[in-house]
């Protein structure tokens, strides 16, 4: 006997058996990423509003901090054990202490060597080396750089920074280039090391500090190690890429002639990859310059200390003076190593005269050092230095008197109408809903793997016990990133459509990308004093150059045939941009978004040095007060935020 089936039951059963059929019956607009993102935002706002009017259980509101407190206590116990056993445990006695003493001695010896040369010897050595590698124009730049060190009264601090950079870069290249060669010749090793390098490049610089302080304490050894580790990834990546891009025909021909693996490497691969490897050296040096300034927080000394102390006192003049010295050092090192890579301006010295030229240069340097020693020259003469801080402070006071009220009003407006509401939305919405929204964003942009990574990354910030500060940091990153991407896309589009504008913009972007991130805080403090606003302003300016470049390159790379076809169909300039160029440049635009957001995160965290608070402040406070638990959990939370932001801005690209 047949059983009657209620109306609609068969359809329901069919839908349950075939979820795809249900999805097909949904309106088309619900399957669009924009609509799905809007739905996620509505869920977040609804959760916030419900939490404001309904008395939720305590565990559902603010993230429970019991586990985070336990983790911090355990980490503090680890720190206490390390301090108590640093001179007793075999791990320190026979391994880490040797590294610490060795690195500290290396920095000290190089510094003593620079001191022994005296300032005339150092100037001669640097300028002659720059001339031999990069030509007379770069040599003049190097002389000007040394002049800035002396004239600003920062010669000794500059030599300390230079000694630390030399030590760190030598170690980074000593480790990174062989690893890069191995990764270039071994697919298995390349696949093994790639996720490690990805993770290292996701981590903001501040997150590197705490682990090395735990192992090596405060001072030059920890600074040298953290700078070395931070600078290694480009040496490995670019060397591996250079080896892999060597002409396969040349490799096959050499192999067919019976060359050994060592001969293939030394006679073919390394010579043909030389220029690209030198680009890796350049990038390694620039990252070392950037990190050695940040490492002033853990006692690196030198120019970084001068900037750090000036920012702590809100002394714009002193910060500007030290920042100028850092900028000149970065530009000079970039130009020297960059010129070594392409060799365009290297002096054309006949082979027979190269060794005599080298010996003659060494003799000139030695003669300069000997004359300085005979004249009892001890450092840069104080009479040759002048006070640059006072006039800069006077100019800053005049600027504040002129536009100070306007900048303060703009900052207040940003805080009250954008930043504070967004921070409240993320911190006061039930944490479960925030985690669900993060997971949903990952699902929209990249599928279930990205969704799981995004949700777990945000969840981890709460489990570490720093939920509120993590959400506040995230709110700052989102605001600064929105401004950065908006400005970057507009300027990048204008540069792509005007060769004249692009030519004017290129040297400005080159200079901006050479500057260490610390330096961007100085003008921001001059305009907005201290707080979250200057940190956001510095983050926007710091992250703009790569966004502009990537947007410009992406649009210029659109096929000319596609553009011509669109024009022949009568498309307007706006239609060409929105219907052809931007869609076809999608991969470059996604990379621009990713790079912009990651650089904003790095700078927002560093903004703790000018009063931005949140996770960056917890790291600095943990370092200053020996509270490893707070500092390390905050550093790990920064990494989790970086992982979340990196994956959700790369997800759709990886799944395209």
ZISUL-V925798 format. One record per helix or strand. SS is the DSSP state (hx for helix, st for strand). FROM is the first residue (numbers start at 1). TO is the last residue. Records with the same first field share a line. If there is no record, write none. Layout:
SS: FROM-TO ; FROM-TO
This chain:
hx: 9-17 ; 19-25 ; 28-31 ; 33-53 ; 66-85 ; 90-134 ; 136-151 ; 155-185 ; 187-202 ; 205-216 ; 220-244 ; 248-256 ; 261-272 ; 274-298 ; 303-312 ; 316-342 ; 351-374 ; 382-384 ; 389-428 ; 431-446 ; 448-463 ; 467-497 ; 499-514 ; 517-528 ; 532-556 ; 560-568 ; 573-584 ; 586-610 ; 614-625 ; 628-654
